[in-house]
Amino acid sequence: MNVYDSIIARSNLYYNQGLECAKLRNLTGAISALRKSVHCYKGNIDARNLLGLCYYEVGEYVLALREWVISENLKPEENPAAGYITEIKSDVSRTGKYSQCVKRYNQALEYAKGGSEDLAILQLKKAVSMNPKYLQALLLLALLYVHQGQYSQAKDVLRKVGKVDVNNLQAQIYMEEVKQAMALKTSRGKKRNVSDDSVEYKSGSDTIIRPAYFKDNATISTIINIIFGIVMGFLISFFLVVPGVRRHATADSAAKLVEANNKISTKNVAIRGYQEQIDELNKKIEDAEKNSSKSEGSMNLYKGILKAYIDFESGEYEKAGEALAKVDDSKLDKDFKKSYEKLKKNVNDRYLRILYKEAARCYNQSELEKAIETFETITKIDEEYGDGDAMYFLAQSYRINGDSQKAIMLYQRIINKYPDTYKARNAQRYMDQLKNQ
C-alpha cells in the first residue's frame, strides 16, 4: 500500500468512527473524528458533509455552511451539500433567526466579561428560545447559573445539553460541579437545622436534650404596655395630626387646580396660533393648486412622498413602499432629491425585506403565481437584491411553473452577473436541462 492509499484508508477510518458517534448522538466525538478525517484527506465528501450536519445539529450554522460550501466546490455534481445550502438560504426567516442567535450570544459574552451576568442570562435565554440546540449558548448559560449559585437551573440546562450531545465533556464537568455544590449545600442545611432545634448536654451519666429557645412569660406585661402606647399614639394622630394634613392637602389641591387652569389657557392660545398658521398654509396650497395643472401635478407628487413618509414612520412599510413606487422622481427638484433618496433607501430596505419573506413563503408552499409576481416586484426595484437571490428564485419559479423561455433568460443573466458562484453553477445546470428538453 502506497502513501496515498494509506492516507485515504486513515481518512475513511476516522469517518467511520465519526459516523458511529453521530448515530449514538455523541456529537462531540463525531466532530472530533470527522475533523481528523477531512484533515487527512480534504476530498472525503461524505466526511465533510456529515461534519456539516453535526455542526448544524449543535447550532453552529456558520461552520456547517462553510463545510458544505467547500464540499460543493470540490464536487459540484450530485452532492447533497448543494441541497443543504439551498434549503437554508431559501428560508429567509430561519436564516435571520440564526443571525439573531449568534448576535445575542456574542452580546451575552460581552455582558458576562463586564460582570453584568443578569443581562447576559437574559440574552442567552432569548438565544436558546430561538434555537434550543445552540450548545455554546446553553453551556454559557449553565456556567452563569453555577457562578450565581442557581444550581437547579444549571442542572436543567445541562440536561438539555445532554439530549443534544450525550458525551459533551464540558457539560459533564459542569454537572459534576453542580452535584458537588448541591450535596455540600444540603449537608450544611441539615447541620444547621439540628443545632438550631435543640441543645444537648451531659448531667452525670444522663444525656439531657432541651429546646434551644425558652418562652419568657415575664415579658407579657411589657408587650401589653407597648400595645397600649401604640393605641394612644394612633388616637393622638387621628384627632390632632390628620385634620392639619387634610387642610394642607386641600390647599395644595386648590393651588394645583389654578396652575392647571393657567396651563390650559396658555395651550389654548398656542393652539389658536397654530390653527392660524395651518389655515394660512391651507390657503397657500389652494392658491398653488389653482395656478396651473403643472402645480397640481407637483402637489400630488409631494403628497405621495409625504404619504410614504407617514406610512414609514407608522410602521406600515409595505404601504410606504407601494406609495414610493408610484412616484416619478424625475420631476423632483434637485434640492429635494437628496432627502427623497434617503427616504427611498430606508423604505426599500424594509419593504423589500417584507416582500422577499412573502415571496419565499409562497415559493416554499408552491404558490408559484404569487411567488413570481412578488419576486418580479423585488427585481424591478433592486435587481441585485440579496446578492441575486431574488433573481435566482424568480428563475426557479418560472422553471417550475413551465415558463422555460423566461427561466433561461434569467439563468443567463445570473451566470453573467455572478460567475464562479453556486448560483451560477446551478443556473447553468438548469439552463442546460431546459435547452435539452
C-alpha positions in Angstrom: 0.0 0.0 0.0 1.5 3.4 -1.0 1.3 6.6 1.0 -1.8 7.9 -0.8 -3.8 4.7 -0.2 -2.7 4.8 3.5 -4.0 8.4 3.8 -7.3 7.5 2.2 -7.7 4.5 4.5 -7.0 6.6 7.6 -9.5 9.2 6.5 -12.2 6.6 6.0 -11.3 5.1 9.4 -11.9 8.4 11.1 -15.1 8.9 9.0 -16.5 5.5 10.2 -15.7 6.4 13.8 -17.5 9.8 13.4 -20.5 8.1 11.8 -20.8 5.7 14.7 -20.5 8.5 17.2 -23.2 10.5 15.3 -25.6 7.6 15.4 -25.2 7.5 19.2 -25.6 11.3 19.4 -22.1 11.7 20.7 -21.7 14.8 18.6 -18.5 16.0 20.3 -16.8 12.7 19.5 -18.2 12.7 16.0 -17.0 16.3 15.2 -13.5 15.4 16.5 -13.2 12.2 14.4 -14.7 13.9 11.3 -12.3 16.9 11.5 -9.4 14.4 11.6 -10.9 12.6 8.6 -11.0 15.8 6.4 -7.6 16.9 7.7 -6.1 13.6 6.4 -8.0 13.9 3.1 -9.9 17.1 2.3 -11.6 15.3 -0.7 -13.6 13.0 1.6 -17.0 14.4 0.6 -19.1 12.1 2.9 -17.0 13.0 5.9 -17.2 16.8 5.2 -21.0 16.7 4.6 -21.5 14.7 7.8 -19.3 17.2 9.7 -21.5 20.0 8.4 -24.6 18.2 9.6 -23.1 17.7 13.1 -22.2 21.4 13.3 -25.8 22.2 12.2 -27.2 20.0 14.9 -25.2 21.8 17.7 -26.3 25.2 16.4 -23.0 26.2 14.6 -24.7 27.1 11.4 -21.8 29.2 10.0 -19.4 26.3 10.4 -21.9 24.0 8.8 -22.3 26.2 5.8 -18.5 26.5 5.5 -18.1 22.7 5.2 -20.9 22.4 2.7 -19.6 25.2 0.5 -16.2 23.6 0.4 -17.8 20.2 -0.3 -19.8 21.7 -3.2 -16.7 23.3 -4.7 -14.8 20.0 -4.5 -17.7 18.0 -6.1 -20.3 20.2 -7.9 -22.3 17.3 -9.3 -24.6 15.0 -7.3 -23.6 16.4 -4.0 -26.2 16.6 -1.1 -24.4 19.7 0.1 -26.0 21.8 -2.6 -29.4 20.8 -1.3 -28.5 21.7 2.2 -27.3 25.2 1.2 -30.3 25.9 -0.9 -32.7 24.8 1.8 -31.1 27.1 4.4 -30.9 30.1 2.0 -34.5 29.7 0.7 -35.9 30.0 4.3 -35.3 33.7 5.0 -36.9 33.7 8.4 -34.8 30.8 9.6 -31.6 32.5 8.4 -32.5 35.7 10.2 -33.2 33.7 13.4 -29.7 32.1 13.1 -28.1 35.5 12.8 -30.0 36.8 15.8 -28.9 33.8 17.9 -25.3 34.5 17.2 -25.7 38.2 17.9 -27.4 37.6 21.2 -24.7 35.0 22.2 -21.9 37.5 21.4 -23.7 40.2 23.4 -24.1 37.9 26.3 -20.4 37.1 26.2 -19.6 40.8 26.4 -22.0 41.3 29.3 -20.5 38.3 31.2 -17.0 39.6 30.7 -18.1 43.0 32.0 -19.7 41.5 35.1 -23.4 42.0 34.0 -24.4 38.4 34.5 -28.1 39.1 34.7 -28.2 40.8 31.4 -26.1 38.0 29.9 -28.6 35.4 31.2 -31.5 37.3 29.6 -29.7 37.4 26.2 -28.8 33.7 26.4 -32.4 32.7 27.3 -33.6 34.6 24.2 -30.9 32.9 22.0 -31.9 29.4 23.4 -35.6 30.1 22.8 -34.8 30.8 19.1 -32.5 27.7 18.8 -32.9 25.1 21.7 -29.9 23.2 20.3 -27.3 26.0 20.4 -24.8 24.3 22.6 -22.4 27.2 23.1 -25.3 29.3 24.4 -26.6 26.5 26.7 -23.1 25.9 28.2 -22.5 29.6 28.9 -26.0 29.9 30.5 -25.3 26.9 32.7 -21.9 28.3 33.7 -23.5 31.7 34.7 -26.2 29.8 36.7 -23.4 27.9 38.5 -21.5 31.1 39.2 -24.6 32.7 40.7 -25.4 29.6 42.8 -28.6 28.7 40.9 -27.7 25.0 40.8 -31.2 23.7 40.0 -31.4 25.9 36.9 -27.9 25.0 35.8 -28.8 21.3 36.2 -31.9 21.7 33.9 -29.8 23.5 31.3 -27.1 20.8 31.3 -29.7 18.1 30.9 -30.8 19.9 27.7 -27.2 19.8 26.5 -27.1 16.0 27.2 -30.1 15.5 25.0 -28.3 17.1 22.1 -24.8 15.8 22.7 -24.7 12.9 25.2 -20.9 12.9 25.7 -20.2 16.6 25.9 -17.1 16.8 28.1 -17.6 20.4 29.2 -21.3 19.7 30.2 -20.1 16.6 32.2 -17.6 18.8 34.1 -20.2 21.4 34.9 -22.7 18.7 36.0 -20.1 17.2 38.4 -19.5 20.7 39.9 -23.3 21.2 40.3 -23.8 17.9 42.0 -20.9 18.5 44.5 -22.2 22.0 45.3 -25.8 20.8 45.8 -24.6 18.0 48.1 -22.5 20.4 50.1 -25.4 22.8 50.4 -27.7 20.0 51.6 -25.3 18.8 54.3 -24.8 22.3 55.7 -28.6 22.8 55.9 -29.0 19.6 57.9 -26.3 20.5 60.4 -27.7 24.0 60.8 -31.3 22.5 61.5 -30.0 20.1 64.2 -28.1 22.8 66.0 -31.0 25.3 65.8 -33.7 22.9 67.0 -32.2 21.7 70.3 -29.3 21.9 72.9 -27.7 18.6 74.1 -25.6 18.3 77.3 -24.5 15.8 80.0 -25.7 15.6 83.5 -23.8 12.8 85.3 -24.4 9.7 83.2 -27.6 11.1 81.6 -27.8 12.9 78.3 -30.3 15.8 78.5 -31.8 17.5 75.4 -33.8 20.7 75.8 -35.2 23.2 73.3 -32.8 25.9 72.1 -35.2 28.7 73.0 -37.4 29.3 76.1 -40.6 31.3 76.3 -40.3 34.0 79.0 -43.8 34.7 80.4 -42.5 37.7 82.4 -42.5 39.8 79.2 -46.3 39.8 78.8 -46.7 42.9 80.8 -44.1 44.7 78.7 -46.0 43.7 75.5 -49.3 45.0 76.9 -47.6 48.4 77.7 -46.2 48.6 74.2 -49.7 47.9 72.6 -51.3 50.5 74.9 -48.7 53.1 73.8 -49.3 52.3 70.1 -53.1 52.7 70.5 -52.6 56.1 72.3 -50.3 57.3 69.6 -52.8 56.3 66.9 -55.6 58.2 68.7 -53.5 61.4 69.1 -52.5 61.2 65.4 -56.2 60.8 64.3 -57.6 63.7 66.4 -54.7 66.2 66.2 -52.4 65.5 63.2 -54.9 64.3 60.5 -57.1 67.5 60.4 -53.9 69.6 59.8 -52.8 67.2 57.0 -56.2 67.4 55.3 -56.2 71.2 55.4 -52.7 71.3 53.8 -53.8 68.7 51.2 -56.9 70.9 50.3 -54.7 74.0 49.9 -52.2 72.1 47.7 -55.1 70.8 45.5 -56.5 74.3 45.0 -53.1 75.6 44.0 -52.6 72.8 41.6 -56.1 73.5 40.1 -55.2 77.1 39.5 -51.9 76.2 37.9 -53.6 73.6 35.6 -56.2 76.3 34.5 -53.3 78.6 33.7 -51.6 76.0 31.6 -54.8 75.2 29.8 -55.3 78.8 28.9 -51.7 79.1 27.6 -52.1 76.0 25.5 -55.4 77.3 24.1 -53.6 80.5 23.0 -50.8 78.4 21.4 -53.4 76.2 19.6 -55.2 79.2 18.2 -51.8 80.4 16.9 -51.1 77.0 15.3 -54.6 76.9 13.8 -54.0 80.3 12.1 -50.7 79.0 10.7 -52.5 75.9 9.4 -55.2 78.0 7.8 -52.6 80.2 6.1 -50.8 77.1 4.8 -54.0 75.6 3.5 -54.8 78.9 1.7 -51.4 78.8 0.1 -52.0 75.2 -1.0 -55.3 76.2 -2.5 -53.8 79.1 -4.3 -51.0 76.9 -5.7 -53.5 74.2 -6.9 -55.4 76.9 -8.8 -52.4 78.3 -10.7 -52.0 75.5 -13.3 -52.2 71.8 -13.9 -48.5 71.6 -13.6 -48.7 72.8 -10.0 -51.4 70.3 -9.3 -49.1 67.5 -10.6 -46.2 68.7 -8.4 -48.5 68.8 -5.4 -49.7 65.3 -6.0 -46.1 64.2 -6.3 -45.1 65.6 -3.0 -48.3 64.4 -1.4 -47.4 60.9 -2.5 -43.9 61.3 -0.9 -45.5 62.7 2.3 -47.9 59.7 2.5 -44.9 57.3 2.1 -43.1 59.1 4.9 -46.1 58.9 7.2 -46.7 55.2 6.5 -43.0 54.5 7.1 -43.0 56.3 10.4 -46.2 54.5 11.4 -44.5 51.1 10.7 -46.6 50.5 7.6 -43.6 49.6 5.4 -45.5 47.8 2.7 -47.8 50.8 2.1 -44.8 53.1 2.2 -43.1 51.0 -0.5 -46.2 51.0 -2.7 -46.6 54.7 -2.4 -43.0 55.4 -3.4 -43.3 53.0 -6.3 -45.9 55.4 -7.8 -43.6 58.5 -7.5 -41.9 59.8 -10.7 -38.6 61.0 -9.2 -37.5 62.6 -12.4 -39.9 65.6 -11.7 -38.4 66.3 -8.2 -36.4 69.4 -7.5 -32.7 69.0 -7.2 -32.7 70.4 -3.7 -35.2 67.8 -2.6 -33.7 64.9 -4.4 -31.1 64.1 -1.7 -33.8 63.8 1.1 -36.0 61.8 -1.2 -33.2 59.3 -2.0 -32.5 58.9 1.7 -36.2 58.2 2.4 -36.4 55.8 -0.6 -33.4 53.8 0.7 -34.9 53.4 4.2 -38.3 52.5 2.9 -37.0 50.0 0.3 -34.8 48.3 2.9 -37.8 47.4 5.0 -40.3 47.0 2.0 -38.0 44.6 0.1 -37.4 42.5 3.2 -41.2 42.1 3.7 -41.7 41.3 0.0 -38.8 38.7 0.0 -40.1 37.0 3.1 -43.6 36.7 1.5 -42.1 35.6 -1.9 -40.0 32.9 -0.1 -43.1 31.7 1.8 -45.1 31.4 -1.5 -42.2 29.6 -3.2 -41.8 27.1 -0.3 -45.6 26.4 -0.4 -45.7 26.0 -4.2 -47.8 29.2 -4.7 -45.8 29.9 -7.8 -48.0 32.6 -9.5 -47.9 34.7 -6.3 -44.2 34.0 -5.8 -43.4 35.1 -9.4 -45.4 38.3 -9.0 -43.7 39.2 -5.7 -40.1 38.3 -7.0 -40.8 40.4 -10.1 -41.7 43.4 -7.9 -38.5 43.0 -5.9 -36.2 42.7 -9.0 -37.9 45.8 -10.6 -36.9 47.8 -7.5 -33.5 46.2 -7.0 -32.4 43.5 -9.5 -29.4 42.5 -7.3 -31.3 42.2 -4.0 -29.9 39.5 -1.7 -26.8 39.1 -3.9 -29.0 37.9 -6.7 -31.2 35.6 -4.6 -34.4 37.3 -5.7 -33.4 36.9 -9.4 -32.4 33.3 -8.8 -35.6 32.2 -7.1 -37.6 34.1 -9.8 -35.9 32.0 -12.4 -36.6 28.8 -10.4 -40.3 29.8 -10.1 -40.5 30.3 -13.9 -38.9 26.9 -14.5 -41.1 25.0 -12.1 -44.2 26.8 -13.4 -43.3 25.8 -17.0 -42.2 29.2 -18.5 -38.9 27.9 -19.9 -38.1 31.0 -22.0 -38.2 33.4 -19.1 -36.3 31.0 -16.9 -33.5 30.6 -19.5 -33.2 34.4 -19.9 -32.8 34.9 -16.1 -30.4 32.0 -15.7 -28.2 33.5 -18.4 -28.3 36.9 -16.5 -27.3 35.2 -13.3 -24.4 33.4 -15.0 -23.2 36.8 -16.4 -23.6 38.8 -13.1 -22.4 36.2 -10.6 -19.8 34.0 -12.2 -18.0 31.3 -10.2 -20.7 31.1 -7.6 -23.0 28.2 -6.6 -26.0 30.2 -8.1 -24.2 30.4 -11.5 -23.4 26.7 -11.5 -26.9 25.8 -10.6 -28.3 28.2 -13.2 -26.0 26.7 -15.9 -27.2 23.2 -15.0 -30.9 24.0 -15.0 -30.5 26.0 -18.3 -28.8 23.0 -20.0 -31.6 20.8 -18.8 -34.3 23.2 -20.3 -32.4 23.5 -23.6 -32.1 19.7 -24.0 -35.8 19.1 -23.4 
